[in-house]
Amino acid sequence: MRLIVGIALISCLLGCGSPAEPAAPPDEIETPVLTPDNSEAASSETDESNPTGSAAEKLLEVMRSGNTQILGAMSTLQEASTQAMELGSSLPVQYEVMDEIIDLINSSGQSLAEGVGDVPTLEEIEQSYAAADDRRLKWIEAASDGYIDIRSAYNFADSMSEEDPQFDALAGLLDLASQDMADAVDALGGSVD
């Protein structure tokens, strides 16, 4: 009996190990491809013509989760944009950095708005798994681009808060928005470093 359990445990450890991580692109953001057999590999190495139901269901769950995170990030961005404009108009001295912060917030929001759409249905994923996974990869790219912009805006606001404490709340919102975007990338199967 111990032999059977030992063999089963070894088989599980060898066969159920983590798939190999793909090499990170030069911009330090990983965008793995989910394949129908639930492993990560280059899409050219997979047979995507007949995904299993569980793979399609997993992709659907990943996309729903990522979409929820992106919607949260967009809401936080809207709040940050409003606060940045109010702060910019109330400051006695016009800081040039305010224009840069507002531009970065808008750029981040535009990346998300252009790159993200509705979550496909399970039927759509089962009909064209490759197209749904390509959409997921585009969402990762959009959230990653937004993340980079918002981190830059945060860095500006954070450095300005040392001179003017009115920037503290804005820096906090921008930090939250960047975390929301990082969480979205993570939920979609990517990574920001």
N, C-alpha and C positions, 0 to 999 in steps of 0.2 A: 504494500500500500504506500509506504514512504517513497519507494522508487517511482511510482506513478505520479505522486504529488510533486516529487523533485523534478521529474521530466517535464511535467506540465508547467512548473514554475520557470524552469530554464527556457522552455519554448516561448513562454509569454515574455520573458525578459529579452530574449533575442529577437522575437518577431514583433513585439509591441513597443519597441524603443522609439525614441523621438526621431522623426525624419531629419535628414541632413538639412541644415540651414543653408539657404542660398547665399552666395556672396553679396554683401551689401553694395549697392550702387555707389558711385563716387560721392553723392550728396548725403551719405550716411543714413538713408532711409530705406529700410527693407520693405519690399513689396512681394511677398511670396504668392505663388499661384496655388489656389486650392484646386485639387484635381478630384475627379469622381471617386477615386479610391481613398479619399480623405488624407492624402499625403501631400507634402509640398514638393513640387518639382517644376521644372520649366514646362510651360504649356506645350511646347513642341514635342515633349517626350511622353505625352499622355494620349490615351484614346478617349476623346470627349464625346464620341458619337452616342454612347449609351450609358449615361451615369446611373448609378443606383439611386433608389429613392432616398436612402439615408444621406448620401452625399448632397443631393439637391436640397434636402431638408436642412442640412448643416449650413450650406451656403445661404439659404434663406434666413436662417437664424443669425448668421454673421452679418448679413446685410441689414436686417432689422435692427440689430444692436448698434451697428455703426451709424445707421440713419438717426436713431434716437440720440446718440451722442452728438452728431453733427447739428441736429435741430437745437440741442441745448447750447452748443457753441454759437450758433447763429443768434439765439436769443441774448446771450451774454454780449456778443459783438454789438447788437443793436443798443443795448444798455450802455456799453462803453462808448459807442459813437455819440449817443445823446449827451453823455456826461462830458466827453471831450469837447463837443461844440459849446456846451454851456460854460465849461471851464475856460475855454479859449476866449469867449466873449466877455467873461467877467474879470479877467486878469487886468490889472492896471497897466502892465507892460506886455506888449505882444511878443511872445516867445516864438521864434521861427520854428522851434521844434514842434509846436502845436500843429502846424500845417503838416509836418512830416508824420506825426502820430495819427492824425485824422486820415491822411492818405493811406497809411499802412492798414488802418482799421478797414477802410473802404476796400482796399485791395484784397484783404483777407476775406471779407464778406463776398466780394465778387468771385473769388476763387471757389468758395463754397457754393454760391448760387449757380455758377456755370457748370461746375463739376459734379454736382449731386442732383439726383432726381428721385422719383418714386421707387420704392422697393418693388422688384418684380414679384409676380405671383409664383407659387410653387410650380404651377403648370408651365409658366414661361421659362423657368429655370430648367425643368425637365425636358422641354422642347429644345432649348439651346443653352446648355450648361456653359459652353465656352463664351457666349455673348454675355451671359449674366456675370461670369467671373471677370471678363474684361471690364464690365461696368463697375464691379467692386474695385478693381485696380485703379480705375479713373477716380473713384471716390477717395481712395488712399492718396493718390497724387494731389487731388484738390485739397484735402484736409492737411496734407503735408505742406503744400504751398501756403495755405492759410496760417498754419502753425509758424512757419518761418517769418512771415510778415508780422504776426501778432507778437512773437517773441522780440522782434526788433522794436515794435511800438512799446512793449513793456519795458525794454531796456532804456529807451528814451525817457519814459514817464518815471521809471524808478530813479534814474540819475537826476531828473528834475526835482523829485521829491526831497532830495537832499538840500536843494536851494529853496524850495517852496513846498510846504507841507500840503498845499491844496492838491498836489499831484498824487498823494498817497492813495486816495480812493480809486482814482483812475488806474494807477499801477496795479492795485488789487484786482480790479475787474479784468484788466488785460492778462494778468497772471492766471486768473480763473478761466478765461477764454482759451488761453494757450493750453491749459491742462485739459479742457474739454476736447480740444482738437487732438491732442496727444492720445486721449482716451478713445477718440473715434478711430484714429489710425490703428491703435492697438486692437480695438473691437473688430475691425475689418481684416485683421491678420497682418498688419504692417507694424512698423516700429520707427519711432523718431529717436535719434540719439543726440 
